[in-house]
Amino acid sequence: MKAEKLIEMEDKYGAHNYHPLDIVIKKAEGIYVEDVAGNRYMDFLAAYSAVNQGHCHPRLLKALRRQAAKVTLTSRAFRNDQLPLFCKEISELTGYPKVLPMNSGAEAVETAIKASRKWGEKVKGIKKNKAEIIVCADNFHGRTTTIVGFCTEDQYKDGFGPFAPGFKIVPFGDAKALEAAITKNTAAFMVEPIQGEAGINVPPKGFLKKAAKLCKDNNVLFIADEIQSGLGRTGKMFAFEHEDVRPDAVIVGKALSGGFYPVSAFLSSVEVMDVFNPGDHGSTFGGNPLGMAVAREALKVLVDEKLVENSNKLGPWFMDKLQNLEFKSIKTVRGRGLFIGLVLDRPARPYCEALMAEGILCKETHENVIRFAPPLVISRKELNTALRKVKKVFKKLES
């Protein structure tokens, strides 16, 4: 079926809650995708970092097929043979002794919120229903009503109120504002070490270290949302490692399953996770054997294929090349590893559309930022090819 017909069908029967580029993908492998007409593109979005391992990685496909032929779902009413192995392996890889698997990133964030509040009341001693969580302006932690209630993007909130209380918002990267916001009722500070949806915002050097110390000094949980920035994207396993800090808890998702199956997790200390009792929290699909088998293999691929190291090596090189581009529309280039934002002085959508015509798929974020975040399996040669096409598009649009 032709792309035009499929787009017409989706627009007629589907909700209009996205504004995608008009490409209809039917096939993908590695860093490449193919549309229904047979055109091939380089994917520089990587499903918002969900396919760090590349599209349809053969090891993940094999793991999925193998487990799907055995058992896919038991619910947590019974035990399965994949969940214990996943918990052990991700704990050993990350150093966090406790793991609670969920499905979507938003579910893992909700898990962090519940854990923080209960820890605040039961362990810290905050009065009942008085626990507060501090977050940052321009955050993006998910789409549930609780989460959008503490975002600062008006569109995300428009028409969805009333919202849950118990959240304070401080400017991203402002340690003094964080210090001023902490009270006896503060249970946690939850932050993206690098803000993805806000346009690849990197905080000032030293902010995370200052934030971690403030949390420790005030008996406040320091929680890192690494759903987009984690699992190798920035050239470290986690973005918080760039400042040599150790959060009390970490939220992971997206690349945790390499794009094959929704898997997320809340990782924490024993003290934090032990606030949960049977019946406190759960998910029908959370920790299912199919998801756990895929996630186990996805983590092994990251390590075995040295994808974190590849991001650390090629990311700075690619950023340097972008910073050397001399086009009047480019204000700055920011990011870490292969998590890069090209900030323009004008809308980025026309550039993304022109890049698509040249065989590169990327997406604008916050109107004027082009996000470059290809799968971590990309090579220097492929980045060079992309760079030539970027130059061609900018030269054409600004001639």
Secondary structure, 3 states (H helix, E strand, C coil): CCHHHHHHHHHHHCCCCCCCCCCCEEEEEECEEEECCCCEEEECCHHHHCCCCCECCHHHHHHHHHHHCCCCCCCCCCCCCCHHHHHHHHHHHHCCCEEEEECCHHHHHHHHHHHHHHHHHHHHCCCCCCCEEEEECCCCCCCCHHHHCCCCCHHHHCCCCCCCCCEEEECCCCHHHHHHHCCCCEEEEEECCCECCCCCECCCCCHHHHHHHHHHHCCCEEEEECCCCCCCCCCCCCHHHHHCCCCCEEEECHHHHCCCCCCEEEEECHHHHCCCCCCCCCCCCCCCHHHHHHHHHHHHHHHHCCHHHHHHHHHHHHHHHHHCCCCCCEEEEEEECCEEEEEECCCCHHHHHHHHHCCEECEEECCCEEEECCCCCCCHHHHHHHHHHHHHHHHHHCC
